[in-house]
Amino acid sequence: MSEIIVFRYGHRDVRDYRVTSHCALVSRAFGATSIIICGNKDEKVTNTLKGVTKRWGGKFKVKFVKTWEKELANLKKKGFVLVHLTMYGEMIQNVDKKIGKNDKICIIIGSRKVESGIYEISDYNVSVTNQPHSEIAALSVCLDRIQNGNELKLEFSGAERKIIPKKQGKEVIPLK
Ligand SMILES: C[S@@+](CC[C@H](N)C(=O)[O-])C[C@H]1O[C@@H](n2cnc3c(N)ncnc32)[C@H](O)[C@@H]1O
């Protein structure tokens, strides 16, 4: 499977805590290895993800950066293909297979209005429908399509507990 990093552009602390946390949770659950959040450092997001990773496993990392220019240029140098999710981009159903063939992928999602430089530095500007909706939804669909659904079978190592899927009710077994 590809190494996938999610880059969250324009995080505003307090106001964006919940949505950014959900972007991070989706990134982790759907197979990304880390999220880079561009904006003020927000310990609440870091702590939420630390807690979830401790209980449910895996090695997900959260990193904060002040500006996007250097970070995205560095990722590009390291061989990451940059995929910016925007309702103005080309349709995901036409590029998902091609994007998914790359070993290293960075998915960029916005919050407030995204600067034109992000459109320019990106290798792909990709839409998940050409209707306005949410970065959480766009990220989920993109992660699923570029991994061809294989992220649904992921196992998370080192978990303290595991859910046994059931038709009804809840079953959680301790692993430690
Ligand atoms: C709530 S939207 C706000 C967009 C902002 N008002 C703008 O004009 O760029 C936040 C993010 O959700 C993602 N998004 C929303 N709708 C999308 C769509 N149809 N396709 C892909 N990404 C989308 C984009 O990453 C966008 O930056």
The ligand as an SDF file (V2000), in Angstrom:
LIG
                    3D

 27 29  0  0  0  0  0  0  0  0999 V2000
  -15.6820   23.6120    3.7170 C   0  0  0  0  0  0  0  0  0  0  0  0
  -14.6520   23.7370    2.3090 S   0  0  0  0  0  0  0  0  0  0  0  0
  -14.3580   25.4720    2.2050 C   0  0  0  0  0  0  0  0  0  0  0  0
  -13.7790   25.8800    0.9070 C   0  0  0  0  0  0  0  0  0  0  0  0
  -13.4590   27.3830    0.8100 C   0  0  0  0  0  0  0  0  0  0  0  0
  -14.6130   28.1580    1.0590 N   0  0  0  0  0  0  0  0  0  0  0  0
  -12.8760   27.6690   -0.5410 C   0  0  0  0  0  0  0  0  0  0  0  0
  -13.4740   28.4190   -1.3000 O   0  0  0  0  0  0  0  0  0  0  0  0
  -11.8130   27.1310   -0.8510 O   0  0  0  0  0  0  0  0  0  0  0  0
  -13.1480   23.1460    3.0030 C   0  0  0  0  0  0  0  0  0  0  0  0
  -12.4390   22.1160    2.1810 C   0  0  0  0  0  0  0  0  0  0  0  0
  -13.2880   21.0250    1.8970 O   0  0  0  0  0  0  0  0  0  0  0  0
  -12.8170   20.3500    0.7200 C   0  0  0  0  0  0  0  0  0  0  0  0
  -13.9410   20.2320   -0.2080 N   0  0  0  0  0  0  0  0  0  0  0  0
  -15.1750   20.7460   -0.0840 C   0  0  0  0  0  0  0  0  0  0  0  0
  -15.9640   20.4010   -1.1160 N   0  0  0  0  0  0  0  0  0  0  0  0
  -15.1940   19.6240   -1.9300 C   0  0  0  0  0  0  0  0  0  0  0  0
  -15.4310   18.9310   -3.1580 C   0  0  0  0  0  0  0  0  0  0  0  0
  -16.6100   18.9630   -3.7840 N   0  0  0  0  0  0  0  0  0  0  0  0
  -14.4220   18.2290   -3.7000 N   0  0  0  0  0  0  0  0  0  0  0  0
  -13.2370   18.1550   -3.0840 C   0  0  0  0  0  0  0  0  0  0  0  0
  -12.9390   18.7880   -1.9230 N   0  0  0  0  0  0  0  0  0  0  0  0
  -13.9110   19.5060   -1.3480 C   0  0  0  0  0  0  0  0  0  0  0  0
  -11.6790   21.1920    0.1670 C   0  0  0  0  0  0  0  0  0  0  0  0
  -10.4320   20.6280    0.5630 O   0  0  0  0  0  0  0  0  0  0  0  0
  -11.9000   22.5550    0.8400 C   0  0  0  0  0  0  0  0  0  0  0  0
  -10.7270   23.3120    0.9410 O   0  0  0  0  0  0  0  0  0  0  0  0
  1  2  1  0
  2  3  1  0
  2 10  1  0
  3  4  1  0
  4  5  1  0
  5  6  1  0
  5  7  1  0
  7  8  2  0
  7  9  1  0
 10 11  1  0
 11 12  1  0
 11 26  1  0
 12 13  1  0
 13 14  1  0
 13 24  1  0
 14 15  1  0
 14 23  1  0
 15 16  2  0
 16 17  1  0
 17 18  1  0
 17 23  2  0
 18 19  1  0
 18 20  2  0
 20 21  1  0
 21 22  2  0
 22 23  1  0
 24 25  1  0
 24 26  1  0
 26 27  1  0
M  CHG  2   2   1   9  -1
M  END
$$$$
